[in-house]
Amino acid sequence: MDGNTAIANVLKMEGIDFLACIPSNPLIEAAAIAGIRPIVFRQESTGVHMADGFARVTNGKRTGIFLMQNGPGAENAFGGVAQAYADSVPILLLPAAAARDRLGVAPTFSPARSYETVTKWST
């Protein structure tokens, strides 16, 4: 079992039926295999707002999940995450991407550092 499969299985055990995503995250396929419906968006802010909206209509009883790519995807989702944090809306972001050493370009945006101000936990 790889990490993506393990995460997908835990999400399923926690009662997650669907998640919002951008088609660049390897967890999407594992989630679909586990029986979690991926809803694909074309822009990160729209996907994170859907996760936020889902959590709001359940009165915070269920967590909105959003999968996106790390780096630019995390940067584009920042505003929606900040809004959810300010309103105490429970969302979970799971960014993923190719390993940094394979990119060939030094990153100029540090999501972990930037997200420290708008999340409970950021690594």
N, CA, C and O atoms as a printed pandas DataFrame, in Angstrom:
     atom_number atom_name residue_name chain_id  residue_number  x_coord  y_coord  z_coord
0              1         N          MET        A               1    0.848   -1.176    0.000
1              2        CA          MET        A               1    0.000    0.000    0.000
2              3         C          MET        A               1    0.894    1.239    0.000
3              4         O          MET        A               1    1.841    1.331    0.780
4              5         N          ASP        A               2    0.583    2.191   -0.882
5              6        CA          ASP        A               2    1.357    3.430   -0.911
6              7         C          ASP        A               2    0.648    4.506   -0.074
7              8         O          ASP        A               2   -0.450    4.285    0.436
8              9         N          GLY        A               3    1.283    5.652    0.054
9             10        CA          GLY        A               3    0.745    6.726    0.884
10            11         C          GLY        A               3   -0.592    7.250    0.399
11            12         O          GLY        A               3   -1.477    7.533    1.207
12            13         N          ASN        A               4   -0.752    7.384   -0.920
13            14        CA          ASN        A               4   -2.021    7.875   -1.460
14            15         C          ASN        A               4   -3.174    6.936   -1.127
15            16         O          ASN        A               4   -4.259    7.385   -0.758
16            17         N          THR        A               5   -2.938    5.643   -1.257
17            18        CA          THR        A               5   -3.970    4.656   -0.937
18            19         C          THR        A               5   -4.319    4.708    0.548
19            20         O          THR        A               5   -5.491    4.622    0.916
20            21         N          ALA        A               6   -3.315    4.847    1.390
21            22        CA          ALA        A               6   -3.555    4.927    2.836
22            23         C          ALA        A               6   -4.393    6.154    3.182
23            24         O          ALA        A               6   -5.337    6.059    3.966
24            25         N          ILE        A               7   -4.056    7.301    2.607
25            26        CA          ILE        A               7   -4.821    8.522    2.876
26            27         C          ILE        A               7   -6.252    8.371    2.379
27            28         O          ILE        A               7   -7.192    8.737    3.084
28            29         N          ALA        A               8   -6.428    7.835    1.174
29            30        CA          ALA        A               8   -7.771    7.636    0.616
30            31         C          ALA        A               8   -8.596    6.708    1.501
31            32         O          ALA        A               8   -9.780    6.959    1.726
32            33         N          ASN        A               9   -7.990    5.656    1.996
33            34        CA          ASN        A               9   -8.711    4.721    2.868
34            35         C          ASN        A               9   -9.128    5.382    4.180
35            36         O          ASN        A               9  -10.227    5.134    4.676
36            37         N          VAL        A              10   -8.268    6.210    4.739
37            38        CA          VAL        A              10   -8.608    6.923    5.975
38            39         C          VAL        A              10   -9.756    7.902    5.713
39            40         O          VAL        A              10  -10.687    7.993    6.513
40            41         N          LEU        A              11   -9.693    8.634    4.593
41            42        CA          LEU        A              11  -10.780    9.554    4.257
42            43         C          LEU        A              11  -12.107    8.804    4.131
43            44         O          LEU        A              11  -13.136    9.270    4.622
44            45         N          LYS        A              12  -12.082    7.655    3.482
45            46        CA          LYS        A              12  -13.296    6.848    3.324
46            47         C          LYS        A              12  -13.811    6.375    4.685
47            48         O          LYS        A              12  -15.013    6.426    4.943
48            49         N          MET        A              13  -12.908    5.915    5.557
49            50        CA          MET        A              13  -13.309    5.478    6.898
50            51         C          MET        A              13  -13.909    6.626    7.707
51            52         O          MET        A              13  -14.752    6.407    8.577
52            53         N          GLU        A              14  -13.468    7.854    7.414
53            54        CA          GLU        A              14  -13.995    9.028    8.118
54            55         C          GLU        A              14  -15.320    9.518    7.530
55            56         O          GLU        A              14  -15.874   10.517    7.987
56            57         N          GLY        A              15  -15.820    8.813    6.523
57            58        CA          GLY        A              15  -17.125    9.155    5.968
58            59         C          GLY        A              15  -17.110   10.149    4.825
59            60         O          GLY        A              15  -18.151   10.707    4.479
60            61         N          ILE        A              16  -15.950   10.379    4.233
61            62        CA          ILE        A              16  -15.863   11.305    3.105
62            63         C          ILE        A              16  -16.446   10.632    1.867
63            64         O          ILE        A              16  -15.995    9.559    1.465
64            65         N          ASP        A              17  -17.456   11.269    1.262
65            66        CA          ASP        A              17  -18.112   10.723    0.075
66            67         C          ASP        A              17  -17.570   11.325   -1.215
67            68         O          ASP        A              17  -17.540   10.668   -2.256
68            69         N          PHE        A              18  -17.139   12.590   -1.134
69            70        CA          PHE        A              18  -16.623   13.270   -2.318
70            71         C          PHE        A              18  -15.584   14.291   -1.886
71            72         O          PHE        A              18  -15.502   14.653   -0.712
72            73         N          LEU        A              19  -14.802   14.745   -2.836
73            74        CA          LEU        A              19  -13.829   15.791   -2.576
74            75         C          LEU        A              19  -13.682   16.660   -3.807
75            76         O          LEU        A              19  -13.895   16.205   -4.931
76            77         N          ALA        A              20  -13.321   17.899   -3.594
77            78        CA          ALA        A              20  -13.032   18.829   -4.681
78            79         C          ALA        A              20  -11.565   18.671   -5.039
79            80         O          ALA        A              20  -10.736   18.410   -4.167
80            81         N          CYS        A              21  -11.236   18.829   -6.321
81            82        CA          CYS        A              21   -9.838   18.634   -6.707
82            83         C          CYS        A              21   -9.486   19.354   -8.002
83            84         O          CYS        A              21  -10.354   19.703   -8.802
84            85         N          ILE        A              22   -8.210   19.560   -8.177
85            86        CA          ILE        A              22   -7.612   20.042   -9.421
86            87         C          ILE        A              22   -6.868   18.849   -9.998
87            88         O          ILE        A              22   -6.159   18.165   -9.260
88            89         N          PRO        A              23   -7.004   18.575  -11.296
89            90        CA          PRO        A              23   -6.439   17.331  -11.861
90            91         C          PRO        A              23   -4.918   17.336  -11.980
91            92         O          PRO        A              23   -4.367   17.323  -13.080
92            93         N          SER        A              24   -4.258   17.357  -10.837
93            94        CA          SER        A              24   -2.794   17.276  -10.824
94            95         C          SER        A              24   -2.302   16.544   -9.586
95            96         O          SER        A              24   -1.097   16.454   -9.353
96            97         N          ASN        A              25   -3.212   16.031   -8.807
97            98        CA          ASN        A              25   -2.882   15.428   -7.528
98            99         C          ASN        A              25   -3.030   13.908   -7.625
99           100         O          ASN        A              25   -4.099   13.418   -7.990
100          101         N          PRO        A              26   -1.972   13.156   -7.304
101          102        CA          PRO        A              26   -2.034   11.693   -7.430
102          103         C          PRO        A              26   -3.011   11.022   -6.462
103          104         O          PRO        A              26   -3.327    9.844   -6.628
104          105         N          LEU        A              27   -3.481   11.735   -5.479
105          106        CA          LEU        A              27   -4.445   11.180   -4.532
106          107         C          LEU        A              27   -5.832   11.005   -5.163
107          108         O          LEU        A              27   -6.643   10.233   -4.652
108          109         N          ILE        A              28   -6.113   11.703   -6.252
109          110        CA          ILE        A              28   -7.431   11.639   -6.891
110          111         C          ILE        A              28   -7.767   10.213   -7.304
111          112         O          ILE        A              28   -8.855    9.722   -7.005
112          113         N          GLU        A              29   -6.851    9.551   -7.981
113          114        CA          GLU        A              29   -7.108    8.186   -8.445
114          115         C          GLU        A              29   -7.305    7.231   -7.271
115          116         O          GLU        A              29   -8.200    6.386   -7.294
116          117         N          ALA        A              30   -6.471    7.368   -6.252
117          118        CA          ALA        A              30   -6.607    6.500   -5.078
118          119         C          ALA        A              30   -7.948    6.731   -4.386
119          120         O          ALA        A              30   -8.576    5.782   -3.915
120          121         N          ALA        A              31   -8.386    7.982   -4.325
121          122        CA          ALA        A              31   -9.675    8.288   -3.706
122          123         C          ALA        A              31  -10.820    7.673   -4.509
123          124         O          ALA        A              31  -11.755    7.116   -3.934
124          125         N          ALA        A              32  -10.747    7.774   -5.831
125          126        CA          ALA        A              32  -11.795    7.193   -6.679
126          127         C          ALA        A              32  -11.864    5.678   -6.503
127          128         O          ALA        A              32  -12.954    5.110   -6.440
128          129         N          ILE        A              33  -10.717    5.030   -6.425
129          130        CA          ILE        A              33  -10.679    3.575   -6.213
130          131         C          ILE        A              33  -11.294    3.210   -4.862
131          132         O          ILE        A              33  -11.931    2.166   -4.723
132          133         N          ALA        A              34  -11.095    4.083   -3.862
133          134        CA          ALA        A              34  -11.647    3.840   -2.522
134          135         C          ALA        A              34  -13.145    4.150   -2.442
135          136         O          ALA        A              34  -13.771    3.920   -1.407
136          137         N          GLY        A              35  -13.717    4.667   -3.527
137          138        CA          GLY        A              35  -15.148    4.964   -3.535
138          139         C          GLY        A              35  -15.497    6.391   -3.181
139          140         O          GLY        A              35  -16.646    6.683   -2.850
140          141         N          ILE        A              36  -14.522    7.288   -3.243
141          142        CA          ILE        A              36  -14.751    8.708   -2.980
142          143         C          ILE        A              36  -14.851    9.411   -4.333
143          144         O          ILE        A              36  -13.945    9.309   -5.160
144          145         N          ARG        A              37  -15.950   10.121   -4.552
145          146        CA          ARG        A              37  -16.173   10.774   -5.842
146          147         C          ARG        A              37  -15.355   12.057   -5.948
147          148         O          ARG        A              37  -15.532   12.962   -5.132
148          149         N          PRO        A              38  -14.461   12.157   -6.936
149          150        CA          PRO        A              38  -13.747   13.417   -7.150
150          151         C          PRO        A              38  -14.588   14.372   -7.996
151          152         O          PRO        A              38  -15.140   13.971   -9.021
152          153         N          ILE        A              39  -14.686   15.609   -7.582
153          154        CA          ILE        A              39  -15.349   16.653   -8.357
154          155         C          ILE        A              39  -14.242   17.590   -8.823
155          156         O          ILE        A              39  -13.613   18.272   -8.014
156          157         N          VAL        A              40  -14.011   17.618  -10.118
157          158        CA          VAL        A              40  -12.859   18.320  -10.683
158          159         C          VAL        A              40  -13.209   19.775  -10.987
159          160         O          VAL        A              40  -14.250   20.072  -11.573
160          161         N          PHE        A              41  -12.328   20.660  -10.581
161          162        CA          PHE        A              41  -12.465   22.091  -10.835
162          163         C          PHE        A              41  -11.330   22.555  -11.732
163          164         O          PHE        A              41  -10.312   21.875  -11.862
164          165         N          ARG        A              42  -11.509   23.707  -12.346
165          166        CA          ARG        A              42  -10.508   24.227  -13.271
166          167         C          ARG        A              42   -9.648   25.325  -12.640
167          168         O          ARG        A              42   -8.656   25.751  -13.231
168          169         N          GLN        A              43  -10.017   25.775  -11.465
169          170        CA          GLN        A              43   -9.254   26.827  -10.799
170          171         C          GLN        A              43   -9.297   26.564   -9.299
171          172         O          GLN        A              43  -10.337   26.194   -8.753
172          173         N          GLU        A              44   -8.168   26.755   -8.644
173          174        CA          GLU        A              44   -8.032   26.399   -7.231
174          175         C          GLU        A              44   -8.999   27.154   -6.325
175          176         O          GLU        A              44   -9.573   26.563   -5.411
176          177         N          SER        A              45   -9.186   28.442   -6.564
177          178        CA          SER        A              45  -10.065   29.191   -5.663
178          179         C          SER        A              45  -11.495   28.662   -5.714
179          180         O          SER        A              45  -12.181   28.646   -4.692
180          181         N          THR        A              46  -11.951   28.232   -6.875
181          182        CA          THR        A              46  -13.300   27.674   -6.992
182          183         C          THR        A              46  -13.415   26.370   -6.204
183          184         O          THR        A              46  -14.406   26.149   -5.508
184          185         N          GLY        A              47  -12.411   25.514   -6.310
185          186        CA          GLY        A              47  -12.423   24.244   -5.585
186          187         C          GLY        A              47  -12.404   24.425   -4.081
187          188         O          GLY        A              47  -13.136   23.745   -3.361
188          189         N          VAL        A              48  -11.577   25.333   -3.605
189          190        CA          VAL        A              48  -11.507   25.541   -2.156
190          191         C          VAL        A              48  -12.800   26.186   -1.652
191          192         O          VAL        A              48  -13.234   25.906   -0.535
192          193         N          HIS        A              49  -13.416   27.043   -2.459
193          194        CA          HIS        A              49  -14.700   27.630   -2.052
194          195         C          HIS        A              49  -15.806   26.573   -2.008
195          196         O          HIS        A              49  -16.705   26.667   -1.172
196          197         N          MET        A              50  -15.759   25.575   -2.886
197          198        CA          MET        A              50  -16.739   24.494   -2.826
198          199         C          MET        A              50  -16.563   23.698   -1.534
199          200         O          MET        A              50  -17.545   23.365   -0.870
200          201         N          ALA        A              51  -15.317   23.392   -1.178
201          202        CA          ALA        A              51  -15.061   22.678    0.076
202          203         C          ALA        A              51  -15.558   23.506    1.263
203          204         O          ALA        A              51  -16.156   22.969    2.195
204          205         N          ASP        A              52  -15.309   24.801    1.221
205          206        CA          ASP        A              52  -15.779   25.723    2.252
206          207         C          ASP        A              52  -17.307   25.708    2.309
207          208         O          ASP        A              52  -17.886   25.584    3.388
208          209         N          GLY        A              53  -17.954   25.832    1.163
209          210        CA          GLY        A              53  -19.416   25.861    1.116
210          211         C          GLY        A              53  -20.043   24.585    1.647
211          212         O          GLY        A              53  -21.054   24.627    2.348
212          213         N          PHE        A              54  -19.440   23.445    1.311
213          214        CA          PHE        A              54  -19.953   22.169    1.808
214          215         C          PHE        A              54  -19.892   22.124    3.330
215          216         O          PHE        A              54  -20.854   21.722    3.984
216          217         N          ALA        A              55  -18.762   22.537    3.887
217          218        CA          ALA        A              55  -18.626   22.531    5.347
218          219         C          ALA        A              55  -19.619   23.496    5.991
219          220         O          ALA        A              55  -20.157   23.215    7.062
220          221         N          ARG        A              56  -19.857   24.624    5.343
221          222        CA          ARG        A              56  -20.809   25.600    5.890
222          223         C          ARG        A              56  -22.239   25.059    5.904
223          224         O          ARG        A              56  -22.944   25.216    6.900
224          225         N          VAL        A              57  -22.676   24.423    4.811
225          226        CA          VAL        A              57  -24.069   23.955    4.767
226          227         C          VAL        A              57  -24.307   22.777    5.705
227          228         O          VAL        A              57  -25.452   22.476    6.042
228          229         N          THR        A              58  -23.242   22.112    6.127
229          230        CA          THR        A              58  -23.388   21.045    7.127
230          231         C          THR        A              58  -23.162   21.591    8.536
231          232         O          THR        A              58  -23.063   20.836    9.504
232          233         N          ASN        A              59  -23.084   22.923    8.628
233          234        CA          ASN        A              59  -22.870   23.607    9.900
234          235         C          ASN        A              59  -21.581   23.159   10.585
235          236         O          ASN        A              59  -21.504   23.102   11.812
236          237         N          GLY        A              60  -20.568   22.842    9.771
237          238        CA          GLY        A              60  -19.273   22.442   10.303
238          239         C          GLY        A              60  -19.212   21.018   10.812
239          240         O          GLY        A              60  -18.192   20.605   11.364
240          241         N          LYS        A              61  -20.288   20.253   10.637
241          242        CA          LYS        A              61  -20.290   18.865   11.102
242          243         C          LYS        A              61  -19.494   17.957   10.179
243          244         O          LYS        A              61  -19.053   16.883   10.588
244          245         N          ARG        A              62  -19.307   18.387    8.923
245          246        CA          ARG        A              62  -18.496   17.622    7.973
246          247         C          ARG        A              62  -17.432   18.548    7.403
247          248         O          ARG        A              62  -17.672   19.737    7.191
248          249         N          THR        A              63  -16.280   18.001    7.163
249          250        CA          THR        A              63  -15.145   18.773    6.671
250          251         C          THR        A              63  -15.115   18.761    5.153
251          252         O          THR        A              63  -15.275   17.711    4.530
252          253         N          GLY        A              64  -14.910   19.928    4.561
253          254        CA          GLY        A              64  -14.725   20.019    3.119
254          255         C          GLY        A              64  -13.291   19.645    2.778
255          256         O          GLY        A              64  -12.359   20.085    3.452
256          257         N          ILE        A              65  -13.104   18.843    1.744
257          258        CA          ILE        A              65  -11.776   18.367    1.348
258          259         C          ILE        A              65  -11.434   18.948   -0.014
259          260         O          ILE        A              65  -12.275   18.959   -0.913
260          261         N          PHE        A              66  -10.197   19.435   -0.175
261          262        CA          PHE        A              66   -9.742   19.960   -1.460
262          263         C          PHE        A              66   -8.336   19.456   -1.752
263          264         O          PHE        A              66   -7.434   19.591   -0.925
264          265         N          LEU        A              67   -8.157   18.880   -2.928
265          266        CA          LEU        A              67   -6.849   18.401   -3.386
266          267         C          LEU        A              67   -6.368   19.303   -4.508
267          268         O          LEU        A              67   -7.127   19.609   -5.428
268          269         N          MET        A              68   -5.120   19.729   -4.443
269          270        CA          MET        A              68   -4.552   20.543   -5.502
270          271         C          MET        A              68   -3.065   20.276   -5.598
271          272         O          MET        A              68   -2.506   19.520   -4.804
272          273         N          GLN        A              69   -2.433   20.897   -6.572
273          274        CA          GLN        A              69   -0.984   20.763   -6.679
274          275         C          GLN        A              69   -0.314   21.702   -5.685
275          276         O          GLN        A              69   -0.875   22.729   -5.303
276          277         N          ASN        A              70    0.869   21.341   -5.281
277          278        CA          ASN        A              70    1.645   22.181   -4.389
278          279         C          ASN        A              70    2.182   23.364   -5.186
279          280         O          ASN        A              70    2.031   23.406   -6.407
280          281         N          GLY        A              71    2.796   24.310   -4.518
281          282        CA          GLY        A              71    3.387   25.453   -5.207
282          283         C          GLY        A              71    2.322   26.386   -5.745
283          284         O          GLY        A              71    1.615   27.023   -4.965
284          285         N          PRO        A              72    2.187   26.487   -7.088
285          286        CA          PRO        A              72    1.221   27.429   -7.650
286          287         C          PRO        A              72   -0.221   27.124   -7.258
287          288         O          PRO        A              72   -1.025   28.043   -7.094
288          289         N          GLY        A              73   -0.554   25.852   -7.108
289          290        CA          GLY        A              73   -1.911   25.494   -6.691
290          291         C          GLY        A              73   -2.198   25.969   -5.279
291          292         O          GLY        A              73   -3.275   26.496   -5.001
292          293         N          ALA        A              74   -1.240   25.783   -4.392
293          294        CA          ALA        A              74   -1.394   26.244   -3.011
294          295         C          ALA        A              74   -1.468   27.766   -2.960
295          296         O          ALA        A              74   -2.203   28.337   -2.154
296          297         N          GLU        A              75   -0.704   28.408   -3.822
297          298        CA          GLU        A              75   -0.713   29.866   -3.881
298          299         C          GLU        A              75   -2.085   30.374   -4.342
299          300         O          GLU        A              75   -2.606   31.337   -3.780
300          301         N          ASN        A              76   -2.667   29.739   -5.349
301          302        CA          ASN        A              76   -3.977   30.156   -5.860
302          303         C          ASN        A              76   -5.109   29.873   -4.877
303          304         O          ASN        A              76   -6.130   30.560   -4.907
304          305         N          ALA        A              77   -4.951   28.888   -4.017
305          306        CA          ALA        A              77   -5.995   28.537   -3.051
306          307         C          ALA        A              77   -5.930   29.388   -1.785
307          308         O          ALA        A              77   -6.840   29.331   -0.959
308          309         N          PHE        A              78   -4.885   30.165   -1.626
309          310        CA          PHE        A              78   -4.619   30.876   -0.377
310          311         C          PHE        A              78   -5.790   31.748    0.084
311          312         O          PHE        A              78   -6.162   31.703    1.257
312          313         N          GLY        A              79   -6.370   32.533   -0.810
313          314        CA          GLY        A              79   -7.457   33.438   -0.424
314          315         C          GLY        A              79   -8.658   32.701    0.143
315          316         O          GLY        A              79   -9.234   33.124    1.146
316          317         N          GLY        A              80   -9.039   31.600   -0.495
317          318        CA          GLY        A              80  -10.166   30.805   -0.017
318          319         C          GLY        A              80   -9.892   30.169    1.332
319          320         O          GLY        A              80  -10.782   30.071    2.176
320          321         N          VAL        A              81   -8.659   29.738    1.531
321          322        CA          VAL        A              81   -8.274   29.136    2.810
322          323         C          VAL        A              81   -8.297   30.197    3.910
323          324         O          VAL        A              81   -8.756   29.935    5.022
324          325         N          ALA        A              82   -7.801   31.388    3.596
325          326        CA          ALA        A              82   -7.811   32.474    4.577
326          327         C          ALA        A              82   -9.238   32.822    4.988
327          328         O          ALA        A              82   -9.508   33.071    6.163
328          329         N          GLN        A              83  -10.153   32.837    4.015
329          330        CA          GLN        A              83  -11.556   33.133    4.322
330          331         C          GLN        A              83  -12.165   32.052    5.213
331          332         O          GLN        A              83  -12.855   32.364    6.183
332          333         N          ALA        A              84  -11.915   30.793    4.890
333          334        CA          ALA        A              84  -12.437   29.690    5.707
334          335         C          ALA        A              84  -11.884   29.763    7.130
335          336         O          ALA        A              84  -12.614   29.549    8.097
336          337         N          TYR        A              85  -10.597   30.065    7.250
337          338        CA          TYR        A              85   -9.972   30.170    8.572
338          339         C          TYR        A              85  -10.600   31.311    9.376
339          340         O          TYR        A              85  -10.904   31.152   10.559
340          341         N          ALA        A              86  -10.791   32.460    8.725
341          342        CA          ALA        A              86  -11.363   33.620    9.414
342          343         C          ALA        A              86  -12.772   33.332    9.919
343          344         O          ALA        A              86  -13.192   33.869   10.944
344          345         N          ASP        A              87  -13.496   32.486    9.198
345          346        CA          ASP        A              87  -14.871   32.156    9.578
346          347         C          ASP        A              87  -14.988   30.836   10.342
347          348         O          ASP        A              87  -16.097   30.362   10.589
348          349         N          SER        A              88  -13.860   30.243   10.717
349          350        CA          SER        A              88  -13.819   28.972   11.466
350          351         C          SER        A              88  -14.548   27.843   10.746
351          352         O          SER        A              88  -15.288   27.077   11.364
352          353         N          VAL        A              89  -14.335   27.747    9.436
353          354        CA          VAL        A              89  -14.950   26.701    8.621
354          355         C          VAL        A              89  -13.951   25.552    8.482
355          356         O          VAL        A              89  -12.815   25.784    8.070
356          357         N          PRO        A              90  -14.344   24.318    8.815
357          358        CA          PRO        A              90  -13.404   23.189    8.756
358          359         C          PRO        A              90  -13.186   22.671    7.331
359          360         O          PRO        A              90  -14.074   22.055    6.741
360          361         N          ILE        A              91  -12.009   22.927    6.797
361          362        CA          ILE        A              91  -11.623   22.376    5.497
362          363         C          ILE        A              91  -10.258   21.706    5.640
363          364         O          ILE        A              91   -9.467   22.054    6.517
364          365         N          LEU        A              92  -10.004   20.747    4.770
365          366        CA          LEU        A              92   -8.726   20.049    4.749
366          367         C          LEU        A              92   -8.163   20.161    3.347
367          368         O          LEU        A              92   -8.809   19.751    2.383
368          369         N          LEU        A              93   -6.963   20.714    3.224
369          370        CA          LEU        A              93   -6.277   20.802    1.942
370          371         C          LEU        A              93   -5.190   19.760    1.896
371          372         O          LEU        A              93   -4.436   19.590    2.854
372          373         N          LEU        A              94   -5.110   19.064    0.784
373          374        CA          LEU        A              94   -4.078   18.045    0.595
374          375         C          LEU        A              94   -3.346   18.332   -0.712
375          376         O          LEU        A              94   -3.704   17.789   -1.757
376          377         N          PRO        A              95   -2.314   19.192   -0.656
377          378        CA          PRO        A              95   -1.551   19.475   -1.871
378          379         C          PRO        A              95   -0.547   18.366   -2.156
379          380         O          PRO        A              95   -0.043   17.717   -1.240
380          381         N          ALA        A              96   -0.269   18.162   -3.421
381          382        CA          ALA        A              96    0.735   17.168   -3.813
382          383         C          ALA        A              96    1.360   17.602   -5.131
383          384         O          ALA        A              96    0.742   18.310   -5.926
384          385         N          ALA        A              97    2.575   17.172   -5.345
385          386        CA          ALA        A              97    3.269   17.502   -6.591
386          387         C          ALA        A              97    4.503   16.627   -6.713
387          388         O          ALA        A              97    4.812   15.826   -5.831
388          389         N          ALA        A              98    5.188   16.796   -7.809
389          390        CA          ALA        A              98    6.455   16.099   -8.003
390          391         C          ALA        A              98    7.453   16.576   -6.950
391          392         O          ALA        A              98    7.366   17.706   -6.468
392          393         N          ALA        A              99    8.381   15.723   -6.606
393          394        CA          ALA        A              99    9.409   16.088   -5.628
394          395         C          ALA        A              99   10.176   17.315   -6.117
395          396         O          ALA        A              99   10.461   17.448   -7.307
396          397         N          ARG        A             100   10.503   18.200   -5.192
397          398        CA          ARG        A             100   11.189   19.447   -5.566
398          399         C          ARG        A             100   12.487   19.211   -6.319
399          400         O          ARG        A             100   12.832   19.975   -7.221
400          401         N          ASP        A             101   13.214   18.150   -5.952
401          402        CA          ASP        A             101   14.492   17.919   -6.618
402          403         C          ASP        A             101   14.308   17.493   -8.075
403          404         O          ASP        A             101   15.275   17.475   -8.836
404          405         N          ARG        A             102   13.080   17.148   -8.472
405          406        CA          ARG        A             102   12.817   16.770   -9.860
406          407         C          ARG        A             102   12.288   17.930  -10.699
407          408         O          ARG        A             102   12.176   17.812  -11.919
408          409         N          LEU        A             103   11.972   19.018  -10.070
409          410        CA          LEU        A             103   11.387   20.136  -10.798
410          411         C          LEU        A             103   12.410   20.916  -11.609
411          412         O          LEU        A             103   12.089   21.426  -12.682
412          413         N          GLY        A             104   13.624   21.013  -11.116
413          414        CA          GLY        A             104   14.658   21.754  -11.824
414          415         C          GLY        A             104   14.571   23.260  -11.638
415          416         O          GLY        A             104   15.378   23.998  -12.202
416          417         N          VAL        A             105   13.605   23.725  -10.856
417          418        CA          VAL        A             105   13.437   25.150  -10.609
418          419         C          VAL        A             105   13.249   25.338   -9.107
419          420         O          VAL        A             105   12.438   24.659   -8.478
420          421         N          ALA        A             106   14.003   26.259   -8.556
421          422        CA          ALA        A             106   13.867   26.532   -7.124
422          423         C          ALA        A             106   12.531   27.220   -6.866
423          424         O          ALA        A             106   12.204   28.184   -7.559
424          425         N          PRO        A             107   11.749   26.757   -5.889
425          426        CA          PRO        A             107   10.456   27.388   -5.621
426          427         C          PRO        A             107   10.631   28.781   -5.030
427          428         O          PRO        A             107   11.563   29.025   -4.264
428          429         N          THR        A             108    9.741   29.682   -5.387
429          430        CA          THR        A             108    9.782   31.038   -4.842
430          431         C          THR        A             108    8.639   31.281   -3.859
431          432         O          THR        A             108    8.564   32.344   -3.242
432          433         N          PHE        A             109    7.759   30.310   -3.715
433          434        CA          PHE        A             109    6.631   30.413   -2.792
434          435         C          PHE        A             109    6.728   29.260   -1.810
435          436         O          PHE        A             109    6.849   28.104   -2.217
436          437         N          SER        A             110    6.676   29.559   -0.541
437          438        CA          SER        A             110    6.734   28.525    0.482
438          439         C          SER        A             110    5.351   28.376    1.117
439          440         O          SER        A             110    4.999   29.124    2.030
440          441         N          PRO        A             111    4.561   27.400    0.626
441          442        CA          PRO        A             111    3.215   27.248    1.176
442          443         C          PRO        A             111    3.201   27.014    2.687
443          444         O          PRO        A             111    2.379   27.598    3.393
444          445         N          ALA        A             112    4.090   26.175    3.184
445          446        CA          ALA        A             112    4.086   25.879    4.621
446          447         C          ALA        A             112    4.281   27.154    5.434
447          448         O          ALA        A             112    3.611   27.360    6.445
448          449         N          ARG        A             113    5.179   27.989    5.001
449          450        CA          ARG        A             113    5.443   29.236    5.720
450          451         C          ARG        A             113    4.270   30.213    5.581
451          452         O          ARG        A             113    3.839   30.812    6.566
452          453         N          SER        A             114    3.765   30.369    4.372
453          454        CA          SER        A             114    2.668   31.308    4.140
454          455         C          SER        A             114    1.386   30.885    4.842
455          456         O          SER        A             114    0.664   31.723    5.382
456          457         N          TYR        A             115    1.104   29.598    4.837
457          458        CA          TYR        A             115   -0.139   29.098    5.412
458          459         C          TYR        A             115   -0.140   29.097    6.935
459          460         O          TYR        A             115   -1.191   28.887    7.540
460          461         N          GLU        A             116    1.002   29.326    7.572
461          462        CA          GLU        A             116    1.045   29.368    9.039
462          463         C          GLU        A             116    0.098   30.415    9.602
463          464         O          GLU        A             116   -0.407   30.261   10.714
464          465         N          THR        A             117   -0.149   31.482    8.843
465          466        CA          THR        A             117   -0.981   32.582    9.342
466          467         C          THR        A             117   -2.474   32.339    9.155
467          468         O          THR        A             117   -3.287   33.038    9.760
468          469         N          VAL        A             118   -2.854   31.355    8.324
469          470        CA          VAL        A             118   -4.276   31.156    8.024
470          471         C          VAL        A             118   -4.743   29.716    8.229
471          472         O          VAL        A             118   -5.785   29.323    7.704
472          473         N          THR        A             119   -3.978   28.927    8.990
473          474        CA          THR        A             119   -4.371   27.544    9.263
474          475         C          THR        A             119   -4.030   27.184   10.704
475          476         O          THR        A             119   -3.234   27.860   11.356
476          477         N          LYS        A             120   -4.636   26.124   11.183
477          478        CA          LYS        A             120   -4.270   25.606   12.500
478          479         C          LYS        A             120   -2.968   24.835   12.432
479          480         O          LYS        A             120   -2.196   24.815   13.391
480          481         N          TRP        A             121   -2.724   24.194   11.283
481          482        CA          TRP        A             121   -1.544   23.335   11.151
482          483         C          TRP        A             121   -1.046   23.386    9.718
483          484         O          TRP        A             121   -1.833   23.226    8.785
484          485         N          SER        A             122    0.249   23.606    9.528
485          486        CA          SER        A             122    0.831   23.703    8.192
486          487         C          SER        A             122    2.235   23.125    8.207
487          488         O          SER        A             122    3.078   23.543    9.001
488          489         N          THR        A             123    2.489   22.141    7.310
489          490        CA          THR        A             123    3.845   21.594    7.202
490          491         C          THR        A             123    4.264   21.508    5.763
491          492         O          THR        A             123    5.377   21.071    5.470
